[in-house]
Amino acid sequence: MTQGITAAALAGFGTGLSLIVAIGAQNAFVLRQGVRRHAVLAVVAICAVSDALLITLGVAGVGAAVTAWPAALTVVGLAGGAFLVGYGVLAARRALKPAPDGGGLSTAGKAAGSARAAVLTCLAMTWLNPHVYLDTVLLVGTLASDRGDFRWAFGVGAALASLTWFTTLGYGARLLSGVLSKPAAWRVLDGLVAATMLAMGGMLLAGA
């Protein structure tokens, strides 16, 4: 029994990592907040808790409802795509024409923007992305069901993978503070963020 639980949890952990490590809008945002050292705990908590909730729904068998209501995913895709394109445009503007203070970014001082804005942005990026539902609710839920009585151990492993990844990304990003101490480096980061957001947003709009 113990070995079965452990094996299922490890399988869930590996599956969870394989789904979230890929570069995407959410990861790019967490990385940027981590480098800025701004609202990191709130952003990491939102990402990890949201994944845990969606994984729980998937393991509980809600995946069938997701596939049975494709119109909902279409609406989410349109809203999420528009949001990401808008965020990408703003990031591109920061990269092309930074503010006199270096774009409002500093690895040593206070970061521009409020914690409330960071929280709302993170919530939008998390819950307005239909891929999140497909990955966590549908895919993880389906793989968990194959584990039978150990499906919840699989789900716990996947949720722990999400927590581990976002914590590492959010708090480990500060190690880049030395590299990103110059305004030019921030412009490169914002350029990468802009490219990621615009690409993801365009894909969501095209696929909706």
Secondary structure, DSSP 8 states (H G I E B T S, - for coil): -HHHHHHHHHHHHHHHHHHHSS--HHHHHHHHHHHHTSSHHHHHHHHHHHHHHHHHHHHTTTHHHHHH-HHHHHHHHHHHHHHHHHHHHHHHHHHHS--TTSSS--SSS--SS-HHHHHHHHHHHHHT-HHHIIIIIIIIHHHHHTTGGGHHHHHHHHHHHHHHHHHHHHHHGGGGTTTT-SHHHHHHHHHHHHHHHHHHHHHHHHH-
